Each structure stands twice: as structure tokens, then as C-alpha cells.
Amino acid sequence: MPLLHSLCAASSSATAAQLATKPSLLNPTPIGSTKFDFPLPVPDIPADVKQKILSLEVMGIDSGRCLSLNPALRSAPLDSVHATISFLLSKGIHHKDLARILGMCPGVLTASVGMDLIPVFAFLARDLGVPAAHFRRVVNKCPRLLACSVRDQLRPALLFLRRLGFTDAAAIAYHDPVLLVSSVERTLMPKLEFLQVGLGMKREEAVGMVLRCPGLFTFSIEKNFKPKFEYLVGEMGGSVEEIKEFPQFFAFSLEKRIKPRNEEMRRRGVRLPLPVMLKKTDEEFKKLTEKNG
């Protein structure tokens, strides 16, 4: 029995009842809904598309969003979609993972197994040294890997990271795979440049910071780096030297952590190093400010 059909056949009556009470392309007016006094017209959907929609919903995927983000799915042959899902399962991905993976990256459903997906898993194995038994761990960490071209995205990003000094392939694969799906030209290079030009660091200092704290590459220049650094210098009397020592500063919320704690220290006339100020729990911070105030 084809996989998509078996997924539907394997669904219990409880699952069917659950689908009946939730809005979907096949059921725009759920059972028990009082929002409308009259039934909405259901569009005339081809049988093969209905089968795809039902299969997606059984897997817990928003079929409307999926078809909207990947219109090619509507005309994709069922056998092709079946082959894609079967391939993912053969690589160790579990059925329970599919909702999140395909919900985040619906384009994977119409990807070519031979031209798109096989190269990604080969890249994980050969370039990053990920054993087959750990494919699931890496893909679940960053599903977008499956939607990226090895030639145009993954390998150029890896080469850029290696040139910077990221030599631990396992660390990239298991902890920071999001860096591999980040554009070198539009994301990685501009952020590194901002640390140099915007904050006034030498290149080796900026590189050293991202090596110690790779998450810096995931932060927005406009929404994170700029407002936090401006607050550090303008309101806290800090300097770029403190950022060099504690780049994790950018990982803390400006409104929920940095500002409230700075205001409390100012009120009590206390000055604490950034790591102490931000890493302590609320209770520990309160005791420190009371003791030193």
C-alpha cells in the first residue's frame, strides 16, 4: 500500500473525529462551530489533491499553509511525494518528526530525492562527518538543511566558516547547523563587518567573538546589535571592551533583562560586571544589589 494511503488508513477514528472538529481545506466549517449560520461552499478539489490534503492533516501539517507556500505540491504526482517521505523515513527520520519538518519546509515535499535530498545527506556524512544514526538529530535541529542546495548554500557556508576558524565539524552539525543555511553574502559577512565597523573592533577581535559565541551570527543588526550596544554605551556607560570580554551580552533581552537590571543597579548605586549582572538568577541578582548597595 502506498505510504500516503497507509498514513490515512492507519489513522484512528479518534484522529478522524479530531480532523472533523478542526478547520481545514476539506472542512472549512468544523463540526460544532457556531461561527456561521450556513455552510460555506467547499471548493471542487481534485481527488488526488484531496488525498494529499488528508495525508498532510493526518501527519499534523497545516495543509492550507503548506499548499500556499509550495503551490507545486498541488500538481506533484502522488508517487513523487510518497517517494520523498519514504526516503526521509529511510534516513532515520521518524513519522512524528514529519509534521514539524514539513511544516517548516513544505518545499521538501516536492524536492527531487536524487538531485536535492541525497546530496544533502551525503554532505552531512562526508563534509561534516555525521554518521547515519545521527541524521535525525541534525535534521530535527535545523530542518531547513533539507531545503538548501549543497552547491549553492551549504558548502559555501561551510567553507566560509572554516576560513574563519570553525574547525569542529561536529559542533557545527549538532549545535549550530543554522549557520550552514545562512547566506554568506547577505547574513554572515554583513554581521561580521558590523562587529568590526559598527562596534570598532579589529577583524581578529570580531572573528574571535563569533568563534566563542556562534549565536552572534543569528542576531539582527537592526533589532539586536545596534539598540543593545547603544544602550550599553549611552545608558550604562559601558564600552566595546566589555563586549569583547562578554559577547553573550547580545543574547539577553534588552527590555526584560538588561534595562530592568541596569535601572535597579542605578537606583542602588551598584556597578556589576556584565556577566554577573546578566547571568545571575533574579534572586541572586537581588541579593547582590542589596548587599552591595
The 8 nearest C-alpha neighbors of each residue, nearest first, counted from 0:
[[1, 5, 2, 4, 3, 8, 6, 81],
 [2, 0, 4, 3, 5, 81, 78, 6],
 [3, 1, 5, 4, 81, 6, 0, 85],
 [4, 2, 6, 5, 1, 54, 81, 7],
 [3, 5, 7, 2, 6, 1, 8, 0],
 [4, 6, 8, 2, 7, 3, 9, 0],
 [7, 5, 3, 9, 4, 8, 2, 10],
 [6, 8, 4, 5, 10, 9, 54, 57],
 [9, 7, 5, 10, 6, 4, 11, 3],
 [8, 10, 6, 7, 5, 11, 4, 57],
 [11, 9, 7, 8, 14, 6, 12, 57],
 [12, 10, 14, 13, 9, 15, 8, 16],
 [11, 13, 15, 14, 16, 10, 17, 9],
 [12, 14, 16, 11, 15, 17, 10, 18],
 [15, 13, 17, 11, 12, 16, 10, 18],
 [16, 14, 12, 18, 17, 13, 19, 11],
 [15, 17, 19, 13, 14, 18, 12, 20],
 [16, 18, 14, 20, 15, 19, 13, 21],
 [19, 17, 15, 21, 20, 16, 14, 56],
 [20, 18, 16, 17, 21, 29, 30, 15],
 [19, 21, 29, 30, 17, 18, 16, 22],
 [22, 20, 18, 29, 19, 23, 17, 26],
 [23, 21, 27, 29, 26, 28, 20, 24],
 [24, 22, 26, 27, 25, 21, 63, 62],
 [23, 25, 26, 27, 63, 22, 62, 52],
 [24, 26, 23, 27, 41, 49, 52, 53],
 [25, 27, 23, 28, 22, 24, 29, 19],
 [28, 26, 22, 23, 24, 29, 25, 39],
 [29, 27, 26, 22, 32, 30, 39, 38],
 [30, 28, 20, 21, 22, 32, 19, 26],
 [31, 29, 20, 32, 19, 28, 21, 26],
 [30, 32, 29, 33, 20, 28, 34, 19],
 [31, 33, 29, 30, 34, 28, 35, 20],
 [34, 32, 35, 31, 36, 30, 28, 29],
 [33, 35, 32, 36, 28, 37, 31, 29],
 [36, 34, 37, 33, 38, 32, 28, 39],
 [35, 37, 33, 34, 38, 32, 39, 28],
 [36, 38, 35, 39, 34, 28, 40, 33],
 [39, 37, 40, 28, 35, 36, 41, 27],
 [38, 40, 41, 37, 28, 27, 35, 26],
 [39, 41, 42, 38, 27, 43, 37, 28],
 [40, 42, 39, 43, 25, 27, 26, 24],
 [43, 41, 44, 40, 25, 24, 39, 45],
 [42, 44, 41, 45, 40, 46, 49, 25],
 [43, 45, 42, 49, 46, 48, 41, 47],
 [46, 44, 48, 47, 49, 43, 50, 73],
 [45, 47, 49, 48, 50, 44, 51, 43],
 [48, 46, 50, 49, 45, 51, 77, 44],
 [47, 49, 51, 50, 45, 46, 73, 52],
 [50, 48, 46, 52, 47, 51, 53, 45],
 [49, 51, 47, 53, 48, 52, 54, 46],
 [52, 50, 48, 54, 49, 53, 55, 47],
 [51, 53, 49, 55, 54, 50, 62, 48],
 [54, 52, 56, 50, 55, 51, 49, 57],
 [53, 55, 51, 57, 52, 56, 7, 3],
 [56, 54, 60, 58, 52, 53, 57, 62],
 [55, 57, 59, 53, 60, 58, 54, 62],
 [56, 58, 54, 59, 55, 53, 7, 10],
 [59, 57, 55, 56, 60, 98, 54, 97],
 [60, 58, 56, 98, 57, 55, 61, 97],
 [59, 61, 55, 98, 56, 58, 102, 62],
 [62, 60, 64, 63, 65, 56, 59, 102],
 [61, 63, 65, 64, 52, 60, 55, 66],
 [64, 62, 66, 65, 61, 67, 24, 23],
 [63, 65, 67, 61, 62, 66, 68, 102],
 [64, 66, 62, 68, 63, 67, 105, 69],
 [67, 65, 69, 70, 63, 68, 64, 62],
 [66, 68, 64, 65, 69, 70, 63, 62],
 [69, 67, 65, 66, 64, 70, 105, 106],
 [68, 70, 66, 71, 67, 106, 72, 65],
 [71, 69, 66, 72, 67, 73, 68, 74],
 [72, 70, 73, 69, 74, 75, 109, 66],
 [71, 73, 75, 70, 74, 69, 109, 66],
 [72, 74, 71, 75, 70, 48, 66, 69],
 [75, 73, 72, 71, 76, 48, 70, 47],
 [74, 76, 72, 73, 71, 77, 109, 79],
 [77, 75, 79, 78, 74, 80, 72, 47],
 [78, 76, 80, 79, 81, 75, 47, 51],
 [77, 79, 81, 76, 80, 82, 1, 75],
 [78, 80, 82, 76, 81, 77, 83, 75],
 [81, 79, 83, 77, 82, 78, 108, 109],
 [80, 82, 78, 84, 79, 83, 2, 77],
 [83, 81, 79, 85, 80, 84, 86, 78],
 [84, 82, 80, 86, 81, 85, 112, 108],
 [83, 85, 87, 81, 86, 82, 88, 80],
 [86, 84, 82, 88, 83, 87, 81, 89],
 [85, 87, 89, 83, 84, 88, 82, 90],
 [88, 86, 84, 90, 89, 85, 92, 83],
 [87, 89, 92, 85, 90, 91, 86, 93],
 [88, 90, 86, 87, 91, 85, 92, 84],
 [91, 89, 87, 88, 92, 86, 134, 131],
 [90, 92, 88, 89, 135, 93, 134, 87],
 [91, 93, 88, 135, 87, 90, 96, 94],
 [94, 92, 96, 95, 88, 91, 97, 135],
 [93, 95, 96, 97, 92, 88, 58, 98],
 [94, 96, 93, 97, 98, 58, 99, 92],
 [97, 95, 93, 94, 98, 99, 100, 92],
 [96, 98, 100, 94, 99, 101, 95, 58],
 [99, 97, 60, 59, 102, 101, 100, 58],
 [98, 100, 102, 97, 101, 96, 103, 60],
 [101, 99, 97, 142, 103, 102, 98, 104],
 [102, 100, 105, 104, 103, 98, 97, 99],
 [101, 103, 99, 100, 98, 104, 60, 105],
 [104, 102, 101, 100, 99, 105, 142, 143],
 [103, 105, 101, 106, 102, 107, 100, 143],
 [106, 104, 101, 107, 65, 102, 108, 69],
 [105, 107, 108, 104, 69, 109, 110, 146],
 [106, 108, 110, 105, 109, 104, 146, 145],
 [109, 107, 106, 110, 80, 105, 83, 72],
 [110, 108, 107, 106, 72, 80, 111, 75],
 [111, 109, 107, 108, 115, 112, 106, 116],
 [112, 110, 115, 114, 113, 109, 116, 83],
 [111, 113, 116, 115, 114, 117, 83, 110],
 [114, 112, 111, 117, 115, 116, 118, 110],
 [113, 115, 111, 112, 116, 117, 118, 110],
 [116, 114, 111, 112, 113, 118, 117, 110],
 [117, 115, 112, 119, 118, 113, 145, 114],
 [116, 118, 120, 119, 113, 112, 115, 121],
 [119, 117, 121, 116, 120, 115, 122, 149],
 [120, 118, 122, 116, 121, 117, 149, 123],
 [119, 121, 123, 122, 117, 118, 124, 116],
 [120, 122, 118, 124, 119, 123, 125, 117],
 [123, 121, 119, 126, 120, 125, 124, 118],
 [124, 122, 120, 127, 121, 129, 126, 125],
 [123, 125, 129, 128, 121, 122, 127, 130],
 [126, 124, 122, 128, 127, 121, 123, 129],
 [125, 127, 122, 128, 123, 124, 121, 168],
 [128, 126, 123, 168, 129, 125, 124, 169],
 [127, 129, 124, 125, 126, 130, 123, 168],
 [128, 130, 124, 123, 127, 133, 131, 134],
 [131, 129, 132, 133, 124, 128, 134, 123],
 [132, 130, 134, 133, 129, 90, 124, 91],
 [131, 133, 130, 134, 91, 135, 129, 90],
 [134, 132, 136, 131, 135, 130, 129, 137],
 [135, 133, 131, 137, 136, 132, 138, 91],
 [134, 136, 92, 138, 133, 137, 91, 139],
 [137, 135, 133, 139, 134, 138, 140, 173],
 [136, 138, 140, 134, 139, 135, 173, 172],
 [139, 137, 142, 141, 135, 140, 136, 134],
 [138, 140, 136, 141, 137, 142, 135, 100],
 [139, 141, 137, 138, 136, 142, 176, 173],
 [140, 142, 138, 143, 139, 144, 177, 176],
 [143, 141, 138, 144, 100, 139, 145, 140],
 [144, 142, 146, 145, 141, 104, 147, 180],
 [143, 145, 142, 147, 146, 141, 180, 138],
 [146, 144, 143, 147, 142, 116, 119, 107],
 [145, 147, 143, 144, 107, 104, 106, 148],
 [148, 146, 144, 145, 152, 149, 143, 153],
 [147, 149, 151, 152, 150, 153, 115, 146],
 [148, 150, 153, 154, 152, 151, 119, 147],
 [151, 149, 148, 154, 152, 153, 155, 147],
 [150, 152, 148, 149, 155, 153, 154, 147],
 [153, 151, 148, 149, 155, 154, 150, 156],
 [154, 152, 149, 156, 179, 155, 157, 180],
 [153, 155, 157, 156, 149, 152, 150, 158],
 [156, 154, 158, 157, 152, 153, 159, 151],
 [157, 155, 159, 179, 153, 154, 158, 183],
 [156, 158, 154, 160, 159, 155, 161, 179],
 [157, 159, 161, 155, 160, 156, 154, 162],
 [160, 158, 156, 162, 157, 161, 155, 163],
 [161, 159, 157, 163, 165, 162, 158, 156],
 [160, 162, 165, 158, 164, 163, 159, 166],
 [163, 161, 159, 164, 160, 158, 165, 157],
 [164, 162, 160, 161, 165, 159, 206, 210],
 [163, 165, 161, 162, 166, 160, 210, 206],
 [166, 164, 161, 160, 167, 163, 210, 162],
 [165, 167, 164, 161, 168, 160, 162, 170],
 [166, 168, 170, 169, 165, 171, 161, 164],
 [169, 167, 127, 171, 170, 166, 172, 128],
 [170, 168, 172, 171, 167, 173, 127, 128],
 [171, 169, 174, 167, 173, 168, 172, 175],
 [170, 172, 175, 168, 176, 169, 174, 173],
 [173, 171, 176, 169, 170, 174, 175, 168],
 [172, 174, 170, 137, 171, 169, 175, 176],
 [173, 175, 170, 171, 172, 176, 140, 169],
 [174, 176, 171, 177, 178, 172, 173, 170],
 [177, 175, 172, 178, 171, 179, 141, 174],
 [178, 176, 175, 179, 180, 141, 181, 143],
 [179, 177, 181, 176, 180, 175, 216, 156],
 [178, 180, 156, 153, 177, 176, 181, 157],
 [179, 181, 177, 178, 153, 144, 182, 152],
 [182, 180, 178, 179, 186, 183, 177, 187],
 [183, 181, 186, 185, 184, 187, 180, 152],
 [182, 184, 187, 186, 188, 185, 156, 181],
 [185, 183, 182, 188, 186, 187, 189, 181],
 [186, 184, 182, 183, 189, 187, 188, 181],
 [185, 187, 182, 189, 183, 188, 184, 181],
 [186, 188, 183, 190, 189, 216, 191, 182],
 [187, 189, 191, 190, 184, 183, 186, 192],
 [190, 188, 192, 191, 186, 187, 193, 185],
 [191, 189, 193, 192, 187, 188, 186, 194],
 [190, 192, 188, 194, 193, 189, 187, 195],
 [191, 193, 189, 195, 190, 194, 196, 188],
 [194, 192, 197, 190, 196, 195, 191, 189],
 [193, 195, 198, 191, 192, 197, 205, 196],
 [194, 196, 200, 192, 199, 193, 198, 201],
 [195, 197, 199, 193, 198, 194, 192, 200],
 [198, 196, 193, 194, 199, 195, 192, 200],
 [197, 199, 194, 196, 195, 200, 239, 193],
 [200, 198, 196, 195, 197, 201, 194, 239],
 [201, 199, 195, 198, 204, 205, 202, 194],
 [200, 202, 204, 203, 195, 205, 199, 196],
 [201, 203, 205, 204, 195, 206, 200, 192],
 [202, 204, 206, 205, 201, 207, 200, 208],
 [205, 203, 207, 201, 202, 206, 200, 208],
 [204, 206, 208, 202, 207, 203, 194, 195],
 [207, 205, 203, 208, 209, 204, 202, 210],
 [206, 208, 204, 210, 205, 209, 203, 211],
 [207, 209, 205, 211, 206, 210, 212, 204],
 [208, 210, 213, 212, 211, 206, 207, 215],
 [211, 209, 207, 208, 212, 213, 206, 165],
 [212, 210, 208, 209, 207, 213, 246, 206],
 [211, 213, 209, 214, 210, 208, 215, 246],
 [214, 212, 209, 215, 210, 216, 211, 175],
 [213, 215, 216, 217, 212, 218, 209, 175],
 [216, 214, 213, 217, 218, 209, 212, 249],
 [215, 217, 214, 218, 213, 187, 190, 209],
 [218, 216, 214, 215, 219, 178, 213, 177],
 [219, 217, 215, 216, 223, 220, 214, 224],
 [220, 218, 223, 222, 221, 224, 217, 190],
 [219, 221, 224, 223, 222, 225, 218, 190],
 [220, 222, 219, 225, 223, 224, 226, 218],
 [223, 221, 219, 220, 226, 224, 225, 218],
 [222, 224, 219, 220, 225, 221, 226, 227],
 [225, 223, 220, 227, 226, 228, 221, 219],
 [224, 226, 228, 221, 227, 223, 220, 229],
 [227, 225, 229, 228, 223, 224, 230, 222],
 [228, 226, 230, 229, 224, 225, 223, 231],
 [227, 229, 231, 225, 230, 226, 224, 232],
 [230, 228, 226, 232, 227, 231, 233, 225],
 [229, 231, 227, 233, 234, 228, 232, 226],
 [232, 230, 235, 228, 237, 229, 233, 234],
 [231, 233, 237, 236, 229, 230, 238, 235],
 [234, 232, 230, 229, 231, 236, 235, 237],
 [235, 233, 230, 236, 231, 232, 229, 237],
 [236, 234, 231, 237, 232, 233, 230, 261],
 [235, 237, 232, 234, 233, 231, 238, 230],
 [238, 236, 232, 231, 235, 241, 239, 233],
 [237, 239, 240, 241, 232, 236, 231, 242],
 [238, 240, 242, 241, 243, 198, 237, 199],
 [241, 239, 243, 238, 242, 244, 237, 245],
 [240, 242, 244, 239, 243, 238, 245, 237],
 [243, 241, 245, 246, 239, 244, 240, 248],
 [242, 244, 240, 241, 245, 246, 239, 208],
 [243, 245, 241, 242, 246, 240, 208, 239],
 [244, 246, 242, 247, 243, 248, 241, 274],
 [247, 245, 242, 248, 243, 244, 249, 208],
 [248, 246, 250, 249, 245, 212, 251, 242],
 [249, 247, 246, 250, 251, 245, 242, 273],
 [250, 248, 247, 251, 246, 224, 223, 227],
 [249, 251, 247, 248, 252, 215, 214, 246],
 [252, 250, 249, 248, 253, 256, 257, 247],
 [253, 251, 256, 255, 254, 257, 250, 249],
 [252, 254, 257, 256, 258, 255, 251, 227],
 [255, 253, 258, 252, 256, 257, 259, 251],
 [256, 254, 252, 253, 257, 259, 258, 251],
 [255, 257, 252, 259, 253, 258, 254, 260],
 [256, 258, 253, 260, 259, 261, 252, 254],
 [257, 259, 261, 260, 254, 253, 256, 262],
 [260, 258, 262, 261, 256, 257, 263, 255],
 [261, 259, 263, 262, 257, 258, 256, 264],
 [260, 262, 264, 258, 263, 259, 257, 265],
 [261, 263, 265, 259, 260, 264, 258, 266],
 [262, 264, 260, 266, 265, 261, 259, 267],
 [265, 263, 269, 261, 267, 266, 262, 268],
 [264, 266, 268, 262, 263, 267, 261, 269],
 [267, 265, 263, 264, 268, 262, 269, 261],
 [266, 268, 292, 264, 265, 269, 263, 288],
 [269, 267, 265, 266, 264, 292, 270, 263],
 [268, 270, 264, 267, 292, 265, 291, 288],
 [271, 269, 264, 268, 272, 265, 276, 291],
 [270, 272, 276, 275, 273, 269, 264, 274],
 [273, 271, 275, 274, 276, 270, 241, 277],
 [272, 274, 276, 275, 277, 271, 245, 248],
 [275, 273, 277, 276, 278, 272, 245, 248],
 [276, 274, 272, 273, 277, 278, 279, 271],
 [277, 275, 273, 274, 271, 272, 278, 279],
 [276, 278, 274, 275, 279, 273, 257, 256],
 [279, 277, 275, 274, 276, 280, 273, 284],
 [278, 280, 284, 283, 277, 275, 276, 281],
 [279, 281, 283, 282, 284, 278, 277, 285],
 [282, 280, 284, 283, 285, 279, 286, 278],
 [281, 283, 285, 280, 284, 286, 279, 287],
 [284, 282, 280, 286, 285, 281, 279, 287],
 [283, 285, 287, 281, 282, 286, 279, 280],
 [284, 286, 282, 288, 283, 287, 281, 289],
 [285, 287, 289, 283, 284, 288, 290, 282],
 [288, 286, 284, 290, 285, 289, 291, 283],
 [287, 289, 291, 285, 290, 292, 286, 284],
 [290, 288, 286, 292, 287, 291, 285, 267],
 [291, 289, 287, 288, 292, 286, 285, 269],
 [290, 292, 288, 289, 287, 269, 267, 268],
 [291, 267, 289, 288, 269, 290, 268, 264]]
